[in-house]
Amino acid sequence: MRRALLPVVTLFVMAAPVVSADLPYRVIVHPQVKGSQIPRAALHSIFLKQAPKWGDGRPVMPIDQSVQSSVRKSFSNDVLQQGVVAVQVYWQRQMAAGVAPPPVKTSDEEVVSFVASTPGAIGYVSAATPLPDSVKAIEITD
């Protein structure tokens, strides 16, 4: 029986240009997630559930925002490189194959709370959202 190799996501501290300073959102992770930067391609894989584990072997736990959220629209267009409707179509196909989409929260505060209380969690919030010490922001690199 053939087994597909699943990608593992590692956060990198690298010399690649950092690009997230001008974005309308910030990516946040549980404080136990190592690293301070993440490549955009890795985020893409995480939020489409193509990368199930961090580099240390712990499960990745992505959390999405509501489809009505302007933050989700920006994140989907920028990171997933498709609109929210196209992402919903993707998830309909994935659910038919037995893969569930990331859970959805309805506000930045709910995303912060989920990420703070869930080891391995990663989410995105408005750039203006105040962040407690229980989460950390990570930079997106290209």
ABEGO torsion letter per residue (X at the ends): XBBBBBBBBBBBBBABBBAAAABABBBBBBAABBEABBBAAAAAAAAAGABABBAAGBBBBBBBBBAABAAAAAAAAAAAGBBAAAAAAAAAAAAAAGBBBBBBBABAAAAAAAAAABBGBBBBBBAABBBBAABBBBBBBX
